[in-house]
Amino acid sequence: MMLPLLVPQLIIHGTEDTAVPIEFSHSYVRAARDAGDDADLLELSGVGHKEFLESASTAHSRLCHWLTGTLEEPSAP
């Protein structure tokens, strides 16, 4: 792995994902954190591999919420 990436990361993994074992995401997040990265894992119950791409899904909403909080610039004093 080419870590650290030096950017905040959100790894989204559905518990019903049959394409990628969830342990891959657990291992990656551990490695990223150990390398000093700000990495979070969001496990979504009942969600499969690509649901976050569907704009009406809860997974997509959670992704957008994280992106909004991560990309907002701090308020000036």
C-alpha positions as CSV (number, residue, x, y, z in Angstrom):
1,M,0.0,0.0,0.0
2,M,1.2,3.5,-0.8
3,L,0.4,5.1,2.6
4,P,0.1,7.6,4.0
5,L,-2.1,9.4,1.5
6,L,-2.3,12.6,3.7
7,V,-5.9,13.2,2.9
8,P,-9.0,12.4,5.0
9,Q,-10.6,9.1,3.9
10,L,-14.0,7.5,4.4
11,I,-14.2,3.9,3.4
12,I,-17.8,2.8,2.9
13,H,-18.5,-0.9,3.0
14,G,-21.9,-2.6,3.0
15,T,-22.4,-5.7,5.2
16,E,-24.1,-7.4,2.2
17,D,-21.1,-6.7,-0.2
18,T,-20.4,-10.0,-2.0
19,A,-17.7,-8.5,-4.3
20,V,-15.2,-7.4,-1.6
21,P,-14.8,-9.0,1.8
22,I,-15.3,-6.5,4.6
23,E,-12.0,-7.6,6.1
24,F,-10.2,-5.8,3.2
25,S,-11.7,-2.5,4.4
26,H,-10.9,-3.2,8.1
27,S,-7.2,-4.0,7.1
28,Y,-6.9,-1.0,4.9
29,V,-8.3,1.4,7.6
30,R,-5.9,-0.1,10.2
31,A,-2.9,0.3,7.9
32,A,-3.9,3.9,6.9
33,R,-4.3,4.9,10.6
34,D,-1.0,3.2,11.5
35,A,0.6,5.3,8.7
36,G,-0.8,8.5,10.2
37,D,-3.8,9.0,7.9
38,D,-7.2,10.2,9.0
39,A,-9.3,7.2,7.9
40,D,-12.7,6.1,8.9
41,L,-14.7,3.0,8.1
42,L,-18.5,3.3,7.7
43,E,-20.1,-0.1,7.7
44,L,-23.7,0.0,6.3
45,S,-25.9,-2.8,7.4
46,G,-27.9,-4.5,4.6
47,V,-26.0,-2.6,1.9
48,G,-24.2,-4.2,-1.1
49,H,-21.2,-3.2,-3.2
50,K,-22.4,-0.2,-5.2
51,E,-25.5,1.2,-3.4
52,F,-23.6,4.4,-2.5
53,L,-23.7,5.3,-6.2
54,E,-27.5,5.5,-6.2
55,S,-28.4,9.1,-5.4
56,A,-31.6,8.1,-3.5
57,S,-29.8,5.6,-1.2
58,T,-29.0,6.0,2.4
59,A,-25.4,5.1,1.6
60,H,-25.1,8.0,-0.9
61,S,-26.6,10.4,1.6
62,R,-24.1,9.3,4.2
63,L,-21.3,9.8,1.7
64,C,-22.5,13.3,0.8
65,H,-22.9,14.3,4.4
66,W,-19.2,13.2,5.1
67,L,-18.0,15.0,2.0
68,T,-19.8,18.2,3.0
69,G,-18.3,18.2,6.4
70,T,-14.8,17.3,5.1
71,L,-14.7,19.8,2.3
72,E,-16.2,22.8,4.0
73,E,-13.7,25.5,4.9
74,P,-13.5,26.6,8.5
75,S,-15.3,29.8,9.4
76,A,-13.2,32.9,9.7
77,P,-13.1,34.4,13.3
